[in-house]
Structure formats: C-alpha cells, structure tokens
Amino acid sequence: MQPVMNTESDSTALHDEALSSAMDETARALPGETLQAIARSGLSATTGSHVVFECEMRGGAPVPLKRSDSESALWREIASALRSGTPIGTGLVLERHLALVAEMGTEHPARVLAMPDKQILNKLQAIAPGGQISASELRLLKHLICGATLSEAASRDGVSHETKRSQFKSLSRKLGVRSQNELANKVLMHILLAPDMVENGTAVEPSDYFIDLTSEFMPFARTLQLWSKSGTKHRFVDLGPVSGRPAALVHSYIIADIRPDDIAFLHKHGVRLIVPLRNGAMARGATSLDVAAHLDHACEGIDLVRTHFCGERIDLFLDRSGCIYGIEYGRRWPERVASAAFVGACVRPINDTSKTGRLRAAMFSQALKNWKLFSLMMNLYTSRMRRPDVLRKFLDEMYQINSADLAILKVEYSSSHGGERGRKFLTSSAESVKHDFYHQARPRWEQHSKGAFPAAFLHGDQDFIHPIEEVRALAKSFGGVPLHTIPGAGQLIYHQHFAPLVAAYAGFLAQRA
C-alpha cells in the first residue's frame, strides 16, 4: 500500500514525497525475499475488530477467494462500491467502514481490510488532541486516505467544495497537520500500525510492560522503577548478585538473551549489572522524544543507577550502540565515571557493499538527512517486524557477513521460545531503537573524555561489521586504551560468549581497583 498522493498541490506535500522517497531508498537495500515477507504482513499488523478478505485481482478489481466472504453483507457493500465506478486508489469509502486494498503480487493474493469507523476513531484518540472528530470529518478523512481530492470528495458526497474545505481545516487543526497529503499519510500510517487504545479488553500501562517481558523471558531478573528529581519515572532491569559490584549495563537496541547460566557467571565474578531502560524500550505506547530529550532521558537513567547503587562514581558497561550514551554521559559528567567498558563498539556507520551493509547504510543515511522522516520510516519497519518470519529474514540479512552472529541467532531461534523474546523485545522498543540507529550514524567518538577515567574495549575477533583492526586503531587513538578480544564472537557477544566477556570485564575492574 503506497503513501497517498492527492492532485491538489500544497507546499508541504514535499514532506510526503520525501517520506516516500526515504522509504523507497531504504526498501531498495532490502533483498527481495524480505520485501515480499514485509508485503505479505502489511495488513496483518492491525489488531481489533477489522475484517480481512483474501482476494485475487480480476480486471483490476479484488474478488474474494472464499465463497463465504463474497456472500457476506460487508463484501456486498464493497462490491457495490466497486460497481459504482469509483476509482479504487488506496481503498473505498463505505458507509460505516474504510476498505483498504493492497495488491500482493503474483505469488500471493490481494487483501482487502475493512476497518469500522469506531475502530478508526479509537485509534485516532492518541493523535487528535485538538478535539473529537465528527462524522462528516471522518467521512472526508476516509476520502482523502483513498486518494480523493477535496473536489472529488465533495462531488461524491453531494456537497459543496467549500463544505469539504471547512471540514478539512477543522481536521487539520485537530490532528496538527497542514496539508491534505500529510493528513492522509499520518492517519493511514497510524491506523495501520498503532495498537487499539484497549487490547483484549484490558488497558495496558505502557511503563509496566517491561515487567511482563522480564517475567516471561528473564524470570531470574529483578525489576524496579525510580523517579528522578525532575519527576520522570525510570525503569530498570537488575541482573546478578545483589551483593556484587554494581555497574550500569547501557543496552543496545534490546537487552541481550541473558540465561540462567549467565547469571551464574555474574555471581562467580561478583558483578551486578543494572540496566537503565531508555525511553520507549520494552514499552507500549511510549511518548516520542526528539534526539536531545532522548539523550537527556538516557543520561538521567544512568545517573539514577549511580546515585542509588554506586555512590559517587559509576562503572559503565556499554553494549554496542549503548557506547554512544556512555560517551555522552562521560562528556557531561566525567567526574562521576569510575570506568567505561566499550563492548562490541560501533566504530563508524556501516558502508559495506554487501546487502547487510547497504541496508544499514540506507537507514543511517536517512537518519542523517531528516530525523522526522527517519522516525516515521522506523515506525513502519519496526511494526512490520511483528511477524516472526519477517523478523528472522531481516536479522539474517543484517548479520549475514558475521557467521558468528548467525550462529547466535540460530541458537536463539531453536530455543523453547523460538525467537519470541527478540520479536517482543524489538517490536516493543521502536521509540528506543530508532534513536540507536540515529546515534550509530554519528558515533561521536571524538567527544569521549580521553584520560578522564579508565576505559577498555571488549570486542569479538570475528566481528566483520566493526572489524577488530578498526577498534584497535580507535583504542590506540585514546592513548593506548586496552583491547580485550573475545575469541569466536561477532557483534552479538552473548550465549557461549557471555562467560568470557564477564571474565574479561571482571579482570578489567580488578586491574582498575
């Protein structure tokens, strides 16, 4: 389903063209199988009381594959709209539904998703702070989503152009947009990707979801919540012995797959890892923050670990993209840092010519060009990773040049949860993951407070995404900071690599002491 484009011009339509261009540029970096998997999942991400019709295309129009579907009252209304000669565009405006049409290609059927007006209004509550949307405004909104102009919408509804223009102005104010294209695309993306305000009859508190995930996949871990002086609630996952030496584990995209044996190694070496979760990590319905505010939140969470568990200074255990947040914390308050261990450090943005490199490079490129467009694009991609097969293909292609990482993924997917841990962690962390991609596009190693506190690099010798030679050169530029190699490890330094990683880290802490 392509972003909606209207024929009536508006200067801000450039925003929508840029989003479409950004999506296309990144999509070109995805191998064909992944694109097909994403396309197949396009309409299945939505939850709630909608109806999906599996169809084939005949003469440019969808026809249900199941006879029972074609005999339903809802499909009869869709068929009537099709016979009226109204252009399909993105979909069809029905009396009490919006029907969205997606052609899936020759190998897969088309799909028609019929979403009731009540569900649309439910989803729009989160982005309509300007007031309730009226029935006539919703009708216009459905027309715009389906590709109609104001004039066409007026003609189809038998009202004047000025009436529709007045309704559009009211909608723009309520939804905080300026153009018809921006309005249609914002609403379309939100109603397809956003969860309902209430799922399965039970309201979900966004900040408490991490407790459920931790209980399901890391029952041996402790969870806690602390409030900062600014009144912001922060969430933490606590691993290892309570009596162990505390360090802040600043996580990468998601927390690694920690297992009971790994906790035993933490006990053996007397290391306690406390994970401050960043805004949007392991959360539902998290508030979007701009880059500066997200950095502030991350640094505040790290500092809460220091003040509540470490004392005057804190040891930082920085995992991959977590290195960037540790660098920023050390830049702001070098006197508060006891040590920093850079684990699987992301030395530079990826520009490898393989498909893995092209995909990451395309994402990094969009992150550098326009944060707002990149944010929308990441929302879309992360949502579509809800399908297990889509996520698995995506991860395999992202890490394909690191055979050590592919082995880690194979073990995780063969576990009892079959990859559900990674899928749930990732898809509930979109607001955090997008910032990780952004900061990896600008690592800012030049801002590291060289010499202000002891530091070390811990890196896999089989990491070909960030080769150990580049890490060694970076360590040398910091005045000969020690580099500890983890034999056989790539970027994903856990499972069989976690024990040697903890041993190396404990050794670094002992030398510092």
ZIFEN-V851757 format. One record per backbone hydrogen bond with DSSP energy under -0.5 kcal/mol. NH is the residue of the N-H (numbers start at 1). CO is the residue of the C=O. E is the energy in kcal/mol with one decimal. If there is no record, write none. Layout:
# ZIFEN-V851757
<<NH & CO & E> <NH & CO & E>>
This chain:
# ZIFEN-V851757
<<13 & 10 & -2.1> <14 & 11 & -1.3> <15 & 12 & -1.7> <16 & 12 & -0.6> <17 & 13 & -2.2> <18 & 14 & -2.5> <19 & 15 & -2.0> <20 & 16 & -2.5> <21 & 17 & -2.5> <22 & 18 & -2.7> <23 & 19 & -2.7> <24 & 20 & -2.6> <25 & 21 & -2.8> <26 & 22 & -2.2> <27 & 23 & -2.8> <28 & 24 & -2.1> <29 & 26 & -1.1> <30 & 27 & -1.5> <34 & 31 & -0.5> <35 & 31 & -1.9> <36 & 32 & -2.4> <37 & 33 & -2.1> <38 & 34 & -2.7> <39 & 35 & -2.5> <40 & 36 & -2.2> <41 & 37 & -1.3> <42 & 38 & -0.5> <42 & 39 & -1.1> <44 & 41 & -0.9> <45 & 41 & -0.7> <46 & 43 & -0.6> <51 & 114 & -2.0> <53 & 51 & -0.5> <53 & 112 & -3.0> <54 & 52 & -0.6> <55 & 110 & -3.3> <56 & 63 & -2.4> <58 & 56 & -0.6> <58 & 61 & -3.1> <61 & 58 & -1.5> <63 & 56 & -2.5> <65 & 54 & -2.6> <66 & 54 & -0.5> <70 & 66 & -1.7> <71 & 67 & -1.2> <72 & 69 & -1.4> <76 & 72 & -2.0> <77 & 73 & -1.5> <78 & 74 & -1.9> <79 & 75 & -3.3> <80 & 76 & -1.9> <81 & 77 & -1.9> <82 & 78 & -2.1> <83 & 79 & -2.3> <84 & 80 & -1.1> <85 & 82 & -1.2> <86 & 81 & -0.8> <90 & 146 & -0.7> <91 & 88 & -1.4> <92 & 99 & -2.8> <94 & 92 & -0.6> <94 & 97 & -2.0> <98 & 115 & -2.2> <99 & 92 & -2.6> <100 & 98 & -0.6> <100 & 113 & -3.1> <101 & 90 & -2.9> <102 & 111 & -2.6> <108 & 105 & -0.5> <110 & 55 & -1.9> <111 & 102 & -2.5> <112 & 53 & -2.0> <113 & 100 & -2.6> <114 & 51 & -3.1> <114 & 112 & -0.6> <115 & 98 & -2.8> <115 & 113 & -0.7> <116 & 114 & -0.5> <117 & 96 & -2.5> <119 & 116 & -0.5> <120 & 116 & -1.8> <121 & 117 & -2.6> <122 & 118 & -1.9> <123 & 119 & -2.2> <124 & 120 & -1.9> <125 & 121 & -0.7> <125 & 122 & -0.8> <126 & 123 & -0.8> <127 & 124 & -1.1> <128 & 124 & -0.6> <128 & 125 & -0.6> <130 & 174 & -1.7> <131 & 128 & -1.2> <134 & 132 & -0.5> <138 & 134 & -2.4> <139 & 135 & -2.0> <140 & 136 & -1.8> <141 & 137 & -2.5> <142 & 138 & -2.3> <143 & 139 & -1.8> <144 & 140 & -2.5> <145 & 141 & -2.3> <146 & 142 & -1.7> <147 & 144 & -1.6> <148 & 143 & -2.3> <153 & 149 & -2.5> <154 & 150 & -2.4> <155 & 151 & -2.2> <156 & 152 & -2.4> <157 & 153 & -1.8> <158 & 154 & -0.9> <158 & 155 & -0.5> <159 & 154 & -2.2> <164 & 160 & -1.6> <165 & 161 & -2.3> <166 & 162 & -2.4> <167 & 163 & -2.1> <168 & 164 & -2.5> <169 & 165 & -2.3> <170 & 166 & -1.8> <171 & 167 & -2.4> <172 & 168 & -2.8> <173 & 169 & -1.9> <174 & 170 & -2.2> <175 & 171 & -2.5> <176 & 172 & -1.1> <177 & 172 & -1.7> <183 & 179 & -2.2> <184 & 180 & -2.5> <185 & 181 & -2.7> <186 & 182 & -2.4> <187 & 183 & -2.2> <188 & 184 & -2.6> <189 & 185 & -2.5> <190 & 186 & -1.9> <191 & 187 & -2.9> <192 & 188 & -1.6> <193 & 189 & -2.1> <194 & 190 & -2.7> <199 & 202 & -1.1> <202 & 199 & -2.3> <205 & 203 & -0.5> <206 & 204 & -0.7> <208 & 205 & -1.6> <209 & 205 & -0.7> <209 & 206 & -0.9> <211 & 208 & -1.3> <212 & 208 & -1.0> <213 & 209 & -2.2> <214 & 210 & -2.4> <215 & 211 & -2.4> <216 & 212 & -2.0> <217 & 213 & -2.5> <218 & 214 & -2.6> <221 & 218 & -2.2> <222 & 238 & -2.5> <224 & 236 & -1.9> <226 & 234 & -2.2> <228 & 232 & -2.5> <231 & 228 & -1.6> <234 & 226 & -3.5> <235 & 277 & -0.5> <236 & 224 & -2.5> <237 & 275 & -1.9> <238 & 222 & -3.4> <239 & 237 & -0.5> <239 & 273 & -2.9> <244 & 241 & -1.5> <245 & 270 & -3.2> <246 & 244 & -0.5> <247 & 272 & -2.0> <248 & 315 & -2.5> <249 & 247 & -0.7> <249 & 274 & -1.8> <250 & 248 & -1.0> <250 & 317 & -1.9> <251 & 249 & -0.9> <252 & 254 & -0.6> <258 & 256 & -1.8> <262 & 259 & -1.0> <263 & 259 & -1.6> <264 & 260 & -1.7> <265 & 261 & -1.5> <266 & 262 & -1.8> <267 & 263 & -2.2> <268 & 264 & -2.4> <269 & 265 & -2.0> <270 & 266 & -0.8> <270 & 267 & -0.6> <271 & 266 & -2.5> <272 & 245 & -2.5> <273 & 239 & -2.1> <273 & 271 & -0.5> <274 & 247 & -2.8> <274 & 272 & -0.6> <275 & 237 & -3.5> <275 & 273 & -0.6> <276 & 274 & -0.7> <277 & 235 & -2.5> <277 & 275 & -0.7> <281 & 278 & -2.3> <282 & 425 & -0.5> <283 & 280 & -0.8> <283 & 428 & -2.8> <284 & 206 & -0.7> <294 & 290 & -2.5> <295 & 291 & -2.1> <296 & 292 & -2.3> <297 & 293 & -2.4> <298 & 294 & -2.4> <299 & 295 & -2.6> <300 & 296 & -2.3> <301 & 297 & -2.2> <302 & 298 & -2.1> <303 & 299 & -2.2> <304 & 300 & -1.6> <305 & 301 & -1.4> <306 & 302 & -1.7> <307 & 303 & -2.7> <308 & 304 & -2.1> <309 & 305 & -2.0> <310 & 305 & -0.9> <310 & 306 & -1.5> <311 & 306 & -2.3> <314 & 336 & -2.4> <316 & 339 & -2.4> <317 & 248 & -3.0> <317 & 315 & -0.5> <318 & 316 & -0.7> <318 & 341 & -2.8> <319 & 250 & -2.2> <319 & 317 & -0.7> <320 & 318 & -0.7> <320 & 343 & -3.6> <322 & 319 & -3.1> <323 & 320 & -2.5> <324 & 321 & -1.1> <325 & 321 & -0.6> <326 & 322 & -1.8> <327 & 323 & -2.5> <328 & 324 & -1.9> <329 & 325 & -2.4> <330 & 326 & -2.7> <331 & 327 & -2.0> <332 & 328 & -2.1> <333 & 329 & -2.8> <336 & 333 & -1.9> <337 & 334 & -1.3> <338 & 314 & -3.0> <338 & 336 & -0.5> <339 & 314 & -1.2> <340 & 454 & -1.7> <341 & 316 & -2.8> <342 & 340 & -0.6> <342 & 456 & -3.0> <343 & 318 & -3.3> <343 & 341 & -0.8> <344 & 342 & -0.6> <344 & 458 & -2.6> <347 & 345 & -1.1> <358 & 354 & -2.7> <359 & 355 & -2.3> <360 & 356 & -2.1> <361 & 357 & -3.1> <362 & 358 & -2.4> <363 & 359 & -2.1> <364 & 360 & -3.0> <365 & 361 & -2.6> <366 & 362 & -2.1> <367 & 363 & -2.2> <368 & 364 & -2.0> <369 & 365 & -1.8> <370 & 366 & -2.2> <374 & 370 & -2.5> <375 & 371 & -2.6> <376 & 372 & -2.0> <377 & 373 & -2.4> <378 & 374 & -2.5> <379 & 375 & -1.9> <380 & 376 & -1.8> <381 & 377 & -2.4> <382 & 378 & -2.8> <383 & 379 & -2.0> <384 & 380 & -1.7> <385 & 381 & -0.8> <385 & 382 & -0.8> <386 & 383 & -1.6> <387 & 384 & -1.0> <388 & 386 & -0.5> <391 & 387 & -2.3> <392 & 388 & -2.4> <393 & 389 & -1.9> <394 & 390 & -2.3> <395 & 391 & -2.8> <396 & 392 & -2.5> <397 & 393 & -2.1> <398 & 394 & -2.1> <399 & 395 & -2.1> <400 & 397 & -0.6> <402 & 399 & -2.1> <403 & 401 & -0.6> <406 & 402 & -1.9> <407 & 403 & -1.8> <408 & 404 & -1.4> <409 & 405 & -2.5> <410 & 406 & -2.2> <411 & 407 & -2.0> <412 & 408 & -2.4> <413 & 409 & -2.6> <414 & 410 & -1.1> <415 & 412 & -1.2> <418 & 415 & -1.2> <419 & 412 & -0.8> <420 & 417 & -2.0> <423 & 419 & -2.0> <424 & 420 & -2.9> <425 & 421 & -2.7> <426 & 422 & -2.6> <427 & 423 & -2.6> <428 & 424 & -1.2> <429 & 426 & -1.8> <432 & 280 & -0.6> <432 & 429 & -1.0> <433 & 429 & -3.1> <434 & 430 & -2.1> <435 & 432 & -0.6> <436 & 432 & -1.5> <437 & 433 & -2.2> <438 & 434 & -2.0> <439 & 435 & -2.7> <440 & 436 & -2.0> <441 & 437 & -1.1> <441 & 438 & -0.6> <442 & 438 & -0.5> <442 & 439 & -0.8> <443 & 440 & -0.5> <447 & 444 & -1.8> <448 & 445 & -1.8> <450 & 448 & -2.0> <452 & 449 & -1.7> <454 & 338 & -0.7> <456 & 340 & -1.7> <457 & 482 & -2.5> <458 & 342 & -2.7> <459 & 484 & -2.3> <460 & 490 & -0.6> <461 & 486 & -1.6> <462 & 489 & -2.9> <463 & 460 & -1.2> <464 & 462 & -0.8> <470 & 467 & -0.9> <471 & 467 & -1.5> <472 & 468 & -2.6> <473 & 469 & -1.9> <474 & 470 & -2.0> <475 & 471 & -2.8> <476 & 472 & -2.2> <477 & 473 & -1.9> <478 & 474 & -0.9> <478 & 475 & -0.7> <479 & 476 & -1.7> <480 & 475 & -1.0> <480 & 476 & -0.5> <481 & 475 & -2.0> <482 & 455 & -0.6> <484 & 457 & -3.4> <485 & 483 & -0.5> <486 & 459 & -2.5> <487 & 485 & -0.7> <489 & 486 & -1.7> <493 & 491 & -1.3> <494 & 492 & -1.5> <497 & 494 & -1.5> <498 & 495 & -1.7> <499 & 495 & -0.5> <501 & 497 & -1.6> <502 & 498 & -2.8> <503 & 499 & -2.4> <504 & 500 & -2.3> <505 & 501 & -2.4> <506 & 502 & -3.0> <507 & 503 & -2.1> <508 & 504 & -2.0> <509 & 505 & -2.4> <510 & 506 & -2.3> <511 & 507 & -2.3> <512 & 508 & -2.0> <513 & 509 & -2.1>>
